[in-house]
Amino acid sequence: MPVLSPTSSSSSSFVFTCFFIILFVTINSSNPVAITTKAKRPPRQLSVNYYAKSCPQVEQLVGSITSQQFKEIPVSAPATIRLFFHDCFVEGCDASILIATQPGSKILAEKDAADNRDLRTEGFDTITRAKALVESKCPGIVSCADILAIAARDFIHLAGGPYYVVKKGRWDGKISMASRVPNNLPHANSTVDQLIKLFSSKGLTIQDLVVLSGAHTIGFAHCKNFVDRLYNYKGTKQADPAIDPRLLKALKMSCPQVGGNADIVAPFDVTTPFVFDHAYYTNLQSKLGLLASDEGLFLDPRTKPLVQSFGLDKAKFFLAFSAAMEKMGSIGVKRGRRHGEKRKACSIHM
Ligand code: HEM
């Protein structure tokens, strides 16, 4: 896949060149007793030691696959981190994103929704490989949802980001529908208002929004996700004034307004595209954000102070990122056979 990338950078100046590499409840009940019973039920809590007896080596097993993938196919890292995010935001962290549409079925699974079509195969491949290894040692024990959570953490750490402990005990979901995707995922041109509302609907704060967006310190985006910013920002027929002119020039070279190669991608972080660091935030302050939704975080008074603060302090970002990933990893978690399953193959319901 063609990629646009800088060859070198410094705080004051950098040079862009193009090179080509192959990449890749409502509780509707009239029965007050039923409501009381539900309220008393303890929350579906995850735990660090969930597999301590049943599969104590699970993290090692997943780790052997993620480290090999990272070495051989580094884009597996951003691919898997994004996969986890897209899983958690639609139906909760239940591996519903991994389900394949049944052949001949008119109901498309989540992964076949338009918003998920550009998820890289390397993320799915990593989980398939890890699940196969885990199943060979601990058959029928570990959910695909937990494997995805562990793999995402591994890749964050392998790319230079923080290491945090992953709580486990998620069951895999029984529902995966493409129709549930569009309203539950953010878009490249989402306003900060829309982002705050969406994240809030998942129990995430404004700080979580800014912190989790920091995952865009690695990975790539296709031209279609930012091309309007280059040529016709908000219908003005002008470029977005919030793009650095040198970045604008470089992006225009790779992403023509019409007739460009749909496979071209550009790095989110033009300074350190392969390192999980806090450069995302300093970039936003230098008009080097790739998506309108990224740069918007520096332009909005509700999020700007957070961007500035994380740009100054990598340790603070890493701590907040670890905490926010734990929160995101707890969204809509399922436990037990009533709501969940433990799949043998992650792409097929039991
Ligand atoms: C805040 C709202 C967000 C928006 C609007 C957004 C949007 C996008 C878009 C449009 C892409 C490029 C897809 C492509 O062209 O192939 C992308 C990539 C990516 N996103 Fe986000 N995203 C958001 C939040 C997040 C979060 C919370 C995470 C993880 C915690 C995340 C992780 C990633 C990663 C790692 C990539 C690179 C994927 C790759 O290179 O394969 N994003 N995102």
Residues whose N, C-alpha, C, O or C-beta is under 5 A from the ligand:
A	BS01	HEM	V75 P78 A79 I81 R82 F85 D118 R120 P186 H187 A188 L212 S213 A215 I218 G219 F220 A221 H222 N225 S293
